Amino acid sequence: MRLDYLSIFPAYFDVLDISLVGKAAINGLVEIHAHDLRDWTHDRHRTVDDTPCGGGAGMVMKPDPWGEAFDEIIGTESDPSVHVIFPAPSGTPFTQSAAAELSSAQRIVFCCGRYEGIDHRVIDYARSMWTVHEVSLGDYVLNGGEVAALAITEAVVRLVPGFMGNPESLAEESFSAGQDGLLEYPLFTRPVSWRGLDVPEVLMSGHHGRIASWRRDESVRLTRERRPDLTDSDSSGIH
Ligand SMILES: Nc1cc(-c2ccc3ccn(Cc4ccccn4)c3c2)[nH]n1
């Protein structure tokens, strides 16, 4: 899997060399390429923004640098196997199932906007050429797309076959299909007693049936408390 990042702050992606994703890069599972959008400007000030047509506050990212960067990084041929991701507050909420779908992609290009956003013709052009995803991380506003691109990268790469040492652990995570779309139950490890707080006895009983039942009940309780929106979904085991 090749991952490209287009941004006016490409150094944001240096962190990928340290983390788990860095290991995947080392063993050849993923290739990481970060690019400075200003490399495709031609004026002395390396300008990437301009005032919004129709007025309004803030600045909008000009289309020209994006188009030239696309030509060089992706090419001028249409190819639906290339996935181009635009993080945006107006995007579709990014989900675990979207991460799972993207984990089989051979090529993902992240377009990280700044200012008030990117000229919409850039997204329209990209849609005419590749498979485009406008995605939101959640109902809060960041200053740009870089942090969202990092989060999406981690969610996707950890699902790439061969990346996780123990793929079984993926099946028990919150939001995974194996968890019936429920939140993960509380976790404990040694010591059994810590600062007056004890591990629930059932987990020390060695009785696998009771343990499974306790974990299920805890997942249902937590999901009902914190994410009632998940309790009605078809994938959840509770209704
Ligand atoms: N879930 C998300 C995604 C973002 C996001 C993604 C890309 C950009 C490019 C610019 N901004 C700042 C900005 C501020 C005000 C209105 C619009 N955008 C971004 C914010 N925020 N929260």
The ligand as an ORCA input file, in Angstrom:
! r2SCAN-3c Opt
* xyz 0 1
  N     -13.699     16.310     11.494
  C     -13.029     17.453     11.116
  C     -12.318     17.684      9.911
  C     -11.843     18.968     10.002
  C     -11.097     19.731      8.995
  C     -10.578     19.086      7.863
  C      -9.940     19.815      6.869
  C      -9.822     21.198      7.007
  C      -9.297     22.216      6.179
  C      -9.461     23.424      6.852
  N     -10.068     23.172      8.040
  C     -10.391     24.192      9.026
  C     -11.794     24.670      8.898
  C     -12.226     25.642      9.748
  C     -13.515     26.086      9.651
  C     -14.352     25.576      8.726
  C     -13.884     24.604      7.897
  N     -12.588     24.134      7.977
  C     -10.321     21.830      8.165
  C     -10.958     21.101      9.165
  N     -12.264     19.487     11.183
  N     -12.970     18.535     11.849
*
